[in-house]
Amino acid sequence: MSRLIVVSNRVNPPSGRGDETVGGLAMALAAALREYSGLWFGWSGKTTPEFNGHLNLQRVEGVTVATVDLEEADLNEYYNGYANKTLWPLFHYRQDLTAYDRSFNEGYERVNRRFAETLRPLIEDGDLIWIHDYHLIPMARELRRLGVKNRIGFFLHIPWPAHQLITTLPRHKKLVEALFAYDLVGFQTPEYRQAFEEYVLSEAHGVAVGDGALRAFGRTVQVGDFPIGIDAVEFGEMVRSERANRTYDVMAAHTAFRKMIVGVDRLDYSKGMEERFLGFERLLADHPELRREVLMLQIAPISREGVEAYQEIRARLDALSGRINGEYADIDWNPVRYVNRNYRRDELAGVYRAAKVGLVTPLRDGMNLVAKEFVAAQDPDDPGVLVLSRFAGAANQLQAALIINPNSPEDIAEALNRALNMELAERIERWRALFDNVQREDVTAWRDAYVGALAAVRTGVPRKAAEGPLYGEQARPLSVHERLYPDRRAQRPEESPAVETPALRDPEARGDETALRLPTGAGRGLQVLGRDQGTLPRPTRS
């Protein structure tokens, strides 16, 4: 078996069962590394006066980790700058919060180069290298420059934005070209994969060459969607732990005779917490009979305090929760409990189990593992109801949830009212369908699907034009219609009313010369999600 090297911005291996706080990526990677020999490489989370490339090696809970410290300038320009002030808001459709600064980009390139130079001596022939998330897009390019020929894969945990949005990024082509240094690029959902394909085909003038491969910038890369899951077996054991049971008892006692709605999110503007609070406020305004009968618990650990947008969202949520409590609270009841601290995952398991409704309302999210953990924590004989944003990647899998538009307070309020009044038989039926998916498409299925696809790539060197089995006699370029709508391949583009466009000829591929450019107007819709930074509207009270 090939050794697996996992690379991510932060290395956060579990230090003990159940004591991890909110963060799906760390848990998913730790679960993968337990099954493969190898190591986990990334930033230590610490700074040093001058970068020296010194590696800190240790073994934690069966996982070998290698970390390196960064300079303060690296932290400000790479992490707080390009990663979290440029790419994060842009990829979550918040162009209004996106900051463009040349020093940010320089720091981003510098840190990826330093990471590659530090990791290079640890790489052995035959190792599979799996690089994670938006912080490290250029890293494979830097490894290739150092002579690494291993198979290298990349997985994007956050959304890939629409074509029109990514083009607002200065030097966007250079960023996308860096992805063609990988052998396999994975996305959470078909929607995000298709958005990437659209960019490559229309903006980079690339071609689809079959079997999920794209060719552009003189190279070929495999692309696919690999929805991440949770460790359902481990979380099921956690739900039955002593700490989870104790937390459940505490929550049940404090919510006696009332139904609890729970939300658990890292404090972030992409999570739709303002919209969630407004939806709950609308519920109380429209349904006076539910006042004193329901309460909302929002757990929101603080993150990225050095980024101004996060300071602003915290201030607005503080004001909004205070407004709702001031309007509706009684001497023995506060409708909103808003908590800014971390909790252990086994404690959260007890909280989820005590809740009647799980409210997950991101405005845009790669997957959202909280939704899956809520499902896994439920009592099979008396399960709660999941209310889920259509813009969470998890909505593609968890279709038995109540799917809502998080931008509509009315939509949220109606779904909450339905969930709180849902009959037991329907709750059980919906939960069984959800839990079946959580068990079947868990972190093991995600890991095996991705690593298997990466291992199946024939060479670690990105294929250039006219090289490898996807070219020459065996190749027939797929049309945009066939690539973006694989379920409709039986219907040829010329049989549909789509606008006919000139073919983009691939002189090295043979076979049917179908149209390889996007039809005029196809996929051009763009909705930038977000709320004005000003006053939030107050619903009319009944």
Backbone torsions as a table, in degrees:
resi	resn	phi	psi	omega
1	MET	NA	133.3	177.5
2	SER	-65.9	146.4	175.2
3	ARG	-74.4	145.5	-180.0
4	LEU	-107.3	127.0	172.9
5	ILE	-111.8	118.8	178.1
6	VAL	-102.4	133.1	179.5
7	VAL	-123.7	127.1	176.0
8	SER	-144.8	163.8	-179.1
9	ASN	-57.4	-55.7	178.8
10	ARG	-108.4	141.0	175.2
11	VAL	-105.1	114.6	-174.3
12	ASN	-135.3	68.6	-177.8
13	PRO	-69.0	152.0	179.4
14	PRO	-67.4	138.2	179.0
15	SER	-100.3	-2.9	179.8
16	GLY	172.8	153.1	-175.3
17	ARG	-64.0	122.5	172.4
18	GLY	92.8	-14.9	-172.7
19	ASP	-89.4	2.8	178.6
20	GLU	-74.1	144.9	177.1
21	THR	-95.4	-172.5	-174.3
22	VAL	-57.2	133.7	178.8
23	GLY	152.7	101.6	-173.3
24	GLY	-75.8	-32.8	-176.0
25	LEU	-62.4	-46.6	-177.9
26	ALA	-60.3	-42.4	-179.1
27	MET	-67.3	-40.9	-178.4
28	ALA	-65.9	-42.0	-179.1
29	LEU	-69.5	-39.6	178.3
30	ALA	-62.1	-40.0	178.7
31	ALA	-64.0	-37.4	178.8
32	ALA	-67.7	-43.1	-175.3
33	LEU	-71.2	-21.5	176.9
34	ARG	-65.7	-25.0	-176.7
35	GLU	-93.7	-13.9	-177.3
36	TYR	-126.3	139.2	170.3
37	SER	-69.7	158.7	-178.5
38	GLY	139.4	-152.2	-177.1
39	LEU	-152.2	166.1	178.9
40	TRP	-118.8	120.1	-175.3
41	PHE	-116.7	142.2	175.4
42	GLY	172.6	-167.1	-179.5
43	TRP	-74.5	142.5	-179.5
44	SER	-77.5	-16.8	-172.9
45	GLY	89.7	0.9	-178.5
46	LYS	-113.6	160.5	177.8
47	THR	-115.4	158.8	178.4
48	THR	-135.4	149.6	-178.5
49	PRO	-58.0	-35.1	-179.7
50	GLU	-143.4	130.2	-179.1
51	PHE	-65.9	129.5	179.8
52	ASN	-127.7	-0.1	177.8
53	GLY	72.3	13.8	-178.9
54	HIS	-69.1	129.1	-178.7
55	LEU	-93.4	135.1	172.5
56	ASN	-105.1	114.0	-177.6
57	LEU	-108.2	135.4	175.3
58	GLN	-156.9	166.6	177.9
59	ARG	-123.2	122.4	-175.4
60	VAL	-127.7	119.4	176.6
61	GLU	50.5	45.2	177.3
62	GLY	80.0	5.1	-178.9
63	VAL	-116.9	124.1	175.3
64	THR	-83.2	126.0	-177.3
65	VAL	-121.6	143.2	176.3
66	ALA	-129.6	120.6	-176.0
67	THR	-126.4	158.2	179.4
68	VAL	-136.8	143.7	178.3
69	ASP	-85.1	153.5	178.2
70	LEU	-116.7	158.4	174.0
71	GLU	-73.4	161.5	178.2
72	GLU	-61.7	-37.3	178.0
73	ALA	-64.8	-37.2	176.3
74	ASP	-60.7	-45.4	-179.9
75	LEU	-59.4	-44.6	-175.9
76	ASN	-72.4	-39.9	-174.5
77	GLU	-88.0	-40.6	-177.2
78	TYR	-83.2	-53.6	-172.5
79	TYR	-85.1	-62.1	179.6
80	ASN	-69.2	-25.5	-177.0
81	GLY	-88.5	-92.3	-170.9
82	TYR	-63.6	-41.4	-177.3
83	ALA	-66.7	-49.9	-169.7
84	ASN	-106.0	-9.7	173.4
85	LYS	-108.2	-15.3	-179.7
86	THR	-114.1	-66.4	-173.7
87	LEU	-69.5	-45.4	-176.2
88	TRP	-58.9	-54.7	179.4
89	PRO	-63.5	-38.8	-178.8
90	LEU	-64.2	-45.1	-178.4
91	PHE	-70.8	-16.1	175.6
92	HIS	-104.0	21.2	172.0
93	TYR	66.6	27.2	176.4
94	ARG	-112.2	68.2	179.9
95	GLN	-62.0	-27.5	179.9
96	ASP	-66.3	-20.6	-179.4
97	LEU	-104.9	1.2	-175.1
98	THR	-80.6	128.8	179.8
99	ALA	-108.4	129.7	178.1
100	TYR	-110.4	118.9	-178.8
101	ASP	-144.5	129.4	-177.2
102	ARG	-59.3	-36.5	-178.9
103	SER	-67.0	-31.3	176.4
104	PHE	-61.1	-47.6	-178.9
105	ASN	-64.3	-39.1	178.7
106	GLU	-64.1	-41.5	177.8
107	GLY	-65.6	-37.9	178.2
108	TYR	-62.0	-46.9	178.9
109	GLU	-65.5	-40.4	-177.8
110	ARG	-64.1	-45.7	-178.0
111	VAL	-67.2	-40.0	177.5
112	ASN	-63.5	-36.6	176.6
113	ARG	-66.6	-42.5	178.8
114	ARG	-65.3	-41.6	176.3
115	PHE	-58.4	-45.5	-178.6
116	ALA	-63.4	-43.4	-179.5
117	GLU	-66.0	-33.5	179.6
118	THR	-75.4	-37.5	-178.8
119	LEU	-76.2	-30.2	-171.6
120	ARG	-49.5	-45.4	-178.6
121	PRO	-65.5	-16.7	-178.0
122	LEU	-88.1	-11.3	-174.8
123	ILE	-84.3	130.5	178.1
124	GLU	-112.6	159.0	177.0
125	ASP	-57.6	136.2	178.3
126	GLY	90.2	-12.3	178.0
127	ASP	-64.2	140.9	168.9
128	LEU	-94.1	129.7	-177.6
129	ILE	-112.0	123.8	-175.2
130	TRP	-121.0	107.2	-175.9
131	ILE	-102.0	138.8	-170.5
132	HIS	-119.9	129.9	159.8
133	ASP	76.6	173.9	-164.8
134	TYR	-65.8	-19.2	179.0
135	HIS	-64.9	-25.9	-164.9
136	LEU	-124.0	28.1	-178.7
137	ILE	-55.8	-42.7	-176.5
138	PRO	-81.4	1.3	-168.5
139	MET	-66.8	-37.4	178.7
140	ALA	-63.1	-39.1	177.5
141	ARG	-58.4	-42.3	179.8
142	GLU	-68.1	-37.9	177.3
143	LEU	-65.9	-40.0	177.8
144	ARG	-62.1	-38.6	178.5
145	ARG	-63.2	-25.5	178.6
146	LEU	-90.9	6.0	174.6
147	GLY	92.4	10.8	-179.7
148	VAL	-73.6	124.1	-179.4
149	LYS	-111.3	4.6	-179.5
150	ASN	-64.6	163.8	170.9
151	ARG	-69.1	129.2	179.9
152	ILE	-127.1	126.6	177.7
153	GLY	-116.0	154.8	178.1
154	PHE	-129.6	136.9	176.0
155	PHE	-127.2	126.2	179.9
156	LEU	-96.5	116.3	-176.9
157	HIS	-83.2	-18.8	-178.9
158	ILE	-103.3	172.6	-179.9
159	PRO	-65.0	150.8	164.8
160	TRP	-96.9	124.6	-171.7
161	PRO	-76.7	167.6	178.4
162	ALA	-60.5	153.4	-177.2
163	HIS	-51.0	-47.1	-176.5
164	GLN	-64.9	-28.4	-178.5
165	LEU	-78.4	-42.1	-178.1
166	ILE	-66.1	-26.8	-179.8
167	THR	-72.7	-11.1	175.2
168	THR	-77.2	-10.8	-179.9
169	LEU	-80.9	123.0	174.3
170	PRO	-57.2	138.7	-179.1
171	ARG	59.2	37.4	-178.5
172	HIS	-65.2	-34.8	-179.9
173	LYS	-64.1	-36.2	178.9
174	LYS	-64.5	-38.9	178.9
175	LEU	-64.9	-46.0	-179.7
176	VAL	-67.6	-38.9	178.7
177	GLU	-59.4	-35.2	179.1
178	ALA	-60.4	-29.8	178.9
179	LEU	-69.2	-19.4	178.8
180	PHE	-81.8	2.2	169.9
181	ALA	-82.9	-10.5	178.2
182	TYR	-87.8	163.1	172.3
183	ASP	-90.9	-31.2	-178.0
184	LEU	-142.2	129.0	175.4
185	VAL	-117.9	121.6	-177.0
186	GLY	-111.2	145.9	178.0
187	PHE	-124.9	164.9	-178.2
188	GLN	-74.1	-36.7	-172.2
189	THR	-138.2	160.4	174.0
190	PRO	-57.9	-34.6	-179.6
191	GLU	-60.1	-45.0	-178.2
192	TYR	-70.8	-37.8	176.5
193	ARG	-62.3	-43.7	-179.2
194	GLN	-65.2	-35.6	177.5
195	ALA	-64.5	-38.8	176.5
196	PHE	-65.8	-44.7	179.0
197	GLU	-60.4	-41.4	179.9
198	GLU	-60.2	-42.5	178.7
199	TYR	-61.8	-47.4	-176.6
200	VAL	-62.2	-42.4	-176.4
201	LEU	-73.1	-37.0	-173.7
202	SER	-98.6	-38.0	-175.5
203	GLU	-91.7	-40.8	-178.7
204	ALA	-93.8	-0.4	179.5
205	HIS	55.8	38.8	178.3
206	GLY	-84.0	179.5	179.2
207	VAL	-132.3	149.5	172.1
208	ALA	-92.9	127.6	-172.7
209	VAL	-115.5	21.5	174.6
210	GLY	88.9	161.9	178.1
211	ASP	55.3	34.8	177.3
212	GLY	72.3	24.2	-177.9
213	ALA	-110.0	146.7	175.8
214	LEU	-123.7	143.9	176.1
215	ARG	-123.6	126.6	176.4
216	ALA	-161.2	162.7	179.2
217	PHE	55.4	26.3	179.3
218	GLY	76.6	10.8	-178.3
219	ARG	-136.0	165.8	-179.5
220	THR	-123.6	139.6	177.9
221	VAL	-135.9	142.9	171.8
222	GLN	-82.0	141.8	175.8
223	VAL	-128.9	152.0	179.0
224	GLY	-165.4	166.7	174.8
225	ASP	-111.2	131.6	-175.8
226	PHE	-135.2	89.0	-177.3
227	PRO	-66.6	125.3	-177.8
228	ILE	-77.3	149.7	178.3
229	GLY	-128.9	-172.1	176.8
230	ILE	-106.7	167.9	172.0
231	ASP	-81.8	90.3	-171.1
232	ALA	-63.9	-37.8	-179.4
233	VAL	-65.9	-48.5	-179.8
234	GLU	-62.1	-42.8	-178.3
235	PHE	-67.8	-33.8	176.0
236	GLY	-62.6	-38.3	176.0
237	GLU	-68.2	-37.4	179.9
238	MET	-63.9	-37.8	179.9
239	VAL	-60.6	-31.2	-177.6
240	ARG	-93.1	5.9	-177.8
241	SER	-73.4	163.6	-178.8
242	GLU	-62.2	-43.0	-178.5
243	ARG	-66.6	-39.9	178.5
244	ALA	-64.2	-41.6	179.2
245	ASN	-65.4	-38.2	178.8
246	ARG	-66.6	-42.3	177.5
247	THR	-63.3	-41.8	177.3
248	TYR	-58.2	-45.6	-179.0
249	ASP	-61.8	-41.3	179.1
250	VAL	-63.4	-46.3	-179.5
251	MET	-65.4	-40.7	179.1
252	ALA	-62.5	-38.6	179.7
253	ALA	-68.1	-39.5	-177.2
254	HIS	-78.5	-14.9	178.8
255	THR	-115.7	23.0	-178.1
256	ALA	-54.5	132.7	178.4
257	PHE	68.2	10.3	177.0
258	ARG	-131.2	155.9	178.0
259	LYS	-100.9	133.7	-176.1
260	MET	-105.1	132.8	170.2
261	ILE	-102.5	131.5	-177.1
262	VAL	-123.0	141.4	170.6
263	GLY	-131.9	135.9	179.0
264	VAL	-132.2	115.7	-176.9
265	ASP	-151.3	145.1	165.6
266	ARG	-63.0	140.5	-177.9
267	LEU	-64.2	107.5	-175.0
268	ASP	-158.0	142.8	-178.3
269	TYR	-68.0	-17.4	179.8
270	SER	-79.1	-12.9	-172.6
271	LYS	-83.5	-7.3	176.1
272	GLY	69.7	31.1	-177.9
273	MET	-72.5	-34.6	175.0
274	GLU	-62.1	-46.1	178.5
275	GLU	-62.4	-36.0	178.1
276	ARG	-64.0	-46.3	178.7
277	PHE	-62.6	-40.5	179.1
278	LEU	-66.0	-36.2	176.7
279	GLY	-65.6	-40.4	177.6
280	PHE	-67.1	-39.1	176.7
281	GLU	-61.3	-40.4	177.5
282	ARG	-63.9	-38.6	177.5
283	LEU	-59.1	-46.1	-179.7
284	LEU	-66.4	-35.3	179.9
285	ALA	-70.2	-39.4	-174.9
286	ASP	-85.2	-20.0	-175.2
287	HIS	-131.1	78.4	-179.9
288	PRO	-56.7	-26.8	-178.5
289	GLU	-67.5	-17.8	-179.4
290	LEU	-89.5	-12.8	178.4
291	ARG	-62.3	138.3	-175.2
292	ARG	73.0	-9.4	179.3
293	GLU	-99.8	-10.2	-173.8
294	VAL	-142.5	149.9	173.3
295	LEU	-142.7	155.3	-179.3
296	MET	-116.8	125.2	175.3
297	LEU	-106.4	119.7	176.7
298	GLN	-115.8	114.4	175.3
299	ILE	-100.0	121.5	-174.5
300	ALA	-140.2	83.8	177.2
301	PRO	-58.5	139.5	-176.8
302	ILE	-75.5	139.4	178.3
303	SER	-142.0	156.4	173.0
304	ARG	50.1	50.4	-176.5
305	GLU	-63.1	-20.5	179.8
306	GLY	-78.6	-7.0	179.8
307	VAL	-96.9	125.4	-173.0
308	GLU	-58.5	-37.8	-178.1
309	ALA	-61.2	-29.9	179.8
310	TYR	-77.4	-32.7	174.1
311	GLN	-64.9	-38.5	-178.7
312	GLU	-69.8	-41.8	-179.6
313	ILE	-65.5	-35.5	178.3
314	ARG	-64.5	-43.6	179.8
315	ALA	-63.1	-40.3	-179.4
316	ARG	-68.6	-38.0	178.3
317	LEU	-69.3	-37.9	175.2
318	ASP	-58.1	-45.7	-178.6
319	ALA	-67.2	-40.3	-176.4
320	LEU	-69.7	-42.8	178.0
321	SER	-65.1	-37.6	176.9
322	GLY	-65.4	-37.6	178.7
323	ARG	-63.8	-43.7	-179.2
324	ILE	-66.0	-44.5	179.2
325	ASN	-65.9	-38.5	178.6
326	GLY	-64.2	-33.0	-177.8
327	GLU	-79.6	-36.9	-168.4
328	TYR	-119.1	-13.1	-173.1
329	ALA	-66.6	155.9	173.6
330	ASP	-124.0	177.4	-174.9
331	ILE	-65.0	-22.3	-179.1
332	ASP	-122.5	20.5	-178.2
333	TRP	-157.2	125.4	169.6
334	ASN	-112.3	124.0	-176.5
335	PRO	-68.3	-28.6	-177.5
336	VAL	-121.0	129.1	169.0
337	ARG	-114.8	115.1	-173.4
338	TYR	-118.0	115.9	-170.2
339	VAL	-124.3	125.7	179.7
340	ASN	-105.7	69.2	177.0
341	ARG	-153.0	162.7	178.4
342	ASN	-85.0	149.2	173.1
343	TYR	-131.2	149.4	174.8
344	ARG	-62.1	154.0	-178.8
345	ARG	-67.1	-32.6	177.6
346	ASP	-70.9	-30.5	173.8
347	GLU	-68.4	-42.5	177.8
348	LEU	-62.4	-34.7	177.3
349	ALA	-58.5	-41.4	176.7
350	GLY	-66.7	-37.4	177.5
351	VAL	-64.1	-46.8	179.5
352	TYR	-57.7	-43.0	-175.5
353	ARG	-67.2	-29.8	-179.3
354	ALA	-81.1	-14.1	-175.9
355	ALA	-84.4	145.2	174.9
356	LYS	-88.3	-22.3	-179.9
357	VAL	-140.3	132.9	169.4
358	GLY	-101.6	122.2	-174.2
359	LEU	-111.1	109.5	-176.2
360	VAL	-123.4	107.0	-168.6
361	THR	-128.4	45.6	179.5
362	PRO	-63.4	145.1	174.8
363	LEU	-74.9	-24.7	175.1
364	ARG	-167.3	128.7	-176.3
365	ASP	-149.9	141.1	179.6
366	GLY	-60.3	-52.0	177.8
367	MET	-138.1	-68.0	-175.6
368	ASN	89.1	94.0	-179.5
369	LEU	-81.4	-16.0	175.3
370	VAL	-59.3	-39.8	179.1
371	ALA	-59.1	-41.0	-178.4
372	LYS	-73.4	-36.0	177.3
373	GLU	-67.4	-37.8	176.6
374	PHE	-58.8	-44.5	179.4
375	VAL	-62.4	-45.5	-176.5
376	ALA	-66.4	-22.8	-176.7
377	ALA	-86.0	-8.3	-169.9
378	GLN	-75.1	152.2	173.7
379	ASP	-75.3	118.9	-177.9
380	PRO	-57.7	-26.8	-178.4
381	ASP	-87.8	-14.9	-179.2
382	ASP	-153.4	64.0	-173.1
383	PRO	-76.6	153.3	171.7
384	GLY	-81.1	176.6	-176.4
385	VAL	-111.9	134.9	177.4
386	LEU	-94.2	124.2	172.2
387	VAL	-106.8	120.0	-166.5
388	LEU	-131.4	136.5	176.3
389	SER	-66.4	138.7	175.5
390	ARG	-66.9	-16.2	-177.7
391	PHE	-95.6	6.2	169.8
392	ALA	-87.0	139.1	178.0
393	GLY	-57.5	-30.0	-179.0
394	ALA	-63.9	-20.0	-178.8
395	ALA	-64.3	-24.3	177.1
396	ASN	-65.6	-31.0	-178.0
397	GLN	-98.1	-41.2	-173.0
398	LEU	-92.8	61.3	-173.1
399	GLN	-76.4	-11.3	176.5
400	ALA	-83.4	-3.0	172.7
401	ALA	-72.5	168.8	171.3
402	LEU	-83.9	107.2	-174.5
403	ILE	-88.0	129.4	-174.7
404	ILE	-131.6	164.0	170.5
405	ASN	-92.8	111.2	-174.0
406	PRO	-68.8	-12.9	179.0
407	ASN	-80.9	-5.8	-177.7
408	SER	-111.7	108.5	176.1
409	PRO	-58.5	-34.9	179.3
410	GLU	-65.2	-41.2	178.8
411	ASP	-62.2	-43.8	178.5
412	ILE	-63.7	-46.0	-178.5
413	ALA	-62.1	-42.1	179.8
414	GLU	-64.9	-40.5	178.9
415	ALA	-67.0	-39.7	177.7
416	LEU	-63.3	-43.3	178.9
417	ASN	-62.2	-41.7	178.4
418	ARG	-64.7	-42.8	-179.2
419	ALA	-64.5	-42.9	-178.0
420	LEU	-66.9	-24.0	-177.7
421	ASN	-109.7	10.6	-176.5
422	MET	-70.9	137.8	178.9
423	GLU	-68.0	153.1	-176.6
424	LEU	-58.5	-43.0	-177.0
425	ALA	-60.4	-41.8	179.2
426	GLU	-69.9	-38.0	178.4
427	ARG	-60.9	-43.6	-180.0
428	ILE	-65.9	-42.7	-179.5
429	GLU	-62.3	-44.8	178.9
430	ARG	-65.8	-43.0	-178.1
431	TRP	-63.4	-41.1	-180.0
432	ARG	-59.7	-42.0	178.3
433	ALA	-65.1	-41.0	179.3
434	LEU	-66.2	-45.9	-176.4
435	PHE	-67.1	-33.5	176.6
436	ASP	-60.2	-42.1	178.9
437	ASN	-68.1	-42.3	-179.3
438	VAL	-60.7	-40.0	178.7
439	GLN	-71.7	-43.0	-173.6
440	ARG	-73.9	-43.0	-177.3
441	GLU	-106.3	61.1	-176.4
442	ASP	-90.7	-171.6	-176.1
443	VAL	-65.6	-29.2	178.2
444	THR	-67.3	-42.9	177.6
445	ALA	-63.1	-41.0	177.9
446	TRP	-61.8	-49.3	-179.5
447	ARG	-60.3	-49.6	-177.1
448	ASP	-64.2	-38.8	179.9
449	ALA	-64.8	-44.7	-177.2
450	TYR	-71.8	-50.6	-177.6
451	VAL	-63.7	-37.0	176.6
452	GLY	-62.7	-41.5	178.5
453	ALA	-66.6	-39.1	179.0
454	LEU	-67.0	-42.4	179.8
455	ALA	-65.4	-26.5	-178.1
456	ALA	-77.6	-15.8	176.8
457	VAL	-64.5	133.9	-169.3
458	ARG	-75.2	-24.6	-178.8
459	THR	-146.4	147.7	177.6
460	GLY	-81.4	-11.4	178.6
461	VAL	-88.2	121.1	-179.4
462	PRO	-51.8	131.2	-174.4
463	ARG	-71.6	129.6	175.9
464	LYS	-87.4	177.4	-176.9
465	ALA	-56.5	138.4	175.1
466	ALA	64.8	21.2	176.4
467	GLU	-115.8	148.2	171.9
468	GLY	86.0	173.6	-171.6
469	PRO	-73.7	-8.0	-177.4
470	LEU	-92.5	8.4	-178.1
471	TYR	-125.2	178.4	176.0
472	GLY	66.6	-134.1	-171.3
473	GLU	-62.9	-28.3	-173.2
474	GLN	-89.4	-4.4	-171.1
475	ALA	-98.5	139.8	165.5
476	ARG	-139.0	113.8	-177.8
477	PRO	-60.0	134.6	175.1
478	LEU	-83.3	146.5	176.7
479	SER	-72.4	162.8	174.8
480	VAL	-57.5	-41.6	179.5
481	HIS	-58.0	-44.7	-178.3
482	GLU	-69.8	-36.3	-178.9
483	ARG	-74.1	-40.7	-176.0
484	LEU	-84.9	-18.6	179.6
485	TYR	-131.7	68.5	-174.5
486	PRO	-62.5	-25.9	-179.3
487	ASP	-74.7	-9.6	-177.0
488	ARG	-116.2	26.3	-176.3
489	ARG	-64.2	-22.6	179.7
490	ALA	-64.8	-25.3	180.0
491	GLN	-95.3	112.3	-179.6
492	ARG	-69.4	148.3	180.0
493	PRO	-56.0	-35.5	-177.2
494	GLU	-73.1	-12.9	178.8
495	GLU	-89.0	-7.5	-179.6
496	SER	-103.2	165.9	-178.6
497	PRO	-78.8	13.6	-178.5
498	ALA	-61.5	151.6	-180.0
499	VAL	-68.7	131.5	-179.6
500	GLU	-77.9	134.3	-179.8
501	THR	-129.9	157.8	-179.6
502	PRO	-63.7	148.1	178.8
503	ALA	-76.8	144.2	170.9
504	LEU	-94.5	107.6	-171.1
505	ARG	-77.1	138.1	174.1
506	ASP	-108.8	103.4	-172.9
507	PRO	-66.4	-16.3	-177.4
508	GLU	-100.2	-3.9	179.0
509	ALA	-109.8	149.0	-177.3
510	ARG	-118.0	161.4	177.6
511	GLY	113.8	-153.0	-174.5
512	ASP	-66.1	127.0	177.8
513	GLU	-92.0	81.7	179.5
514	THR	-90.0	164.7	-177.9
515	ALA	-65.8	129.2	-178.4
516	LEU	-113.1	-2.1	173.2
517	ARG	-98.2	150.7	177.4
518	LEU	-67.4	138.3	174.5
519	PRO	-59.0	150.1	179.0
520	THR	-57.1	125.7	178.4
521	GLY	87.7	-8.5	-178.0
522	ALA	-74.5	132.2	176.0
523	GLY	63.9	24.7	-175.5
524	ARG	-91.1	-3.1	-178.2
525	GLY	-70.7	138.1	-179.9
526	LEU	-141.8	125.2	177.1
527	GLN	-118.2	115.5	177.3
528	VAL	-90.9	116.8	-173.5
529	LEU	-91.9	150.2	177.5
530	GLY	150.6	169.9	-178.3
531	ARG	-121.6	143.4	176.0
532	ASP	-54.2	143.7	-175.7
533	GLN	-75.3	-3.2	-175.9
534	GLY	-84.4	-147.7	-174.1
535	THR	-68.5	135.9	176.9
536	LEU	-88.5	134.8	-175.3
537	PRO	-68.3	145.8	178.2
538	ARG	-103.4	126.6	-179.9
539	PRO	-70.3	153.3	176.9
540	THR	-69.4	130.3	-178.8
541	ARG	-87.4	134.7	179.5
542	SER	-71.9	NA	NA
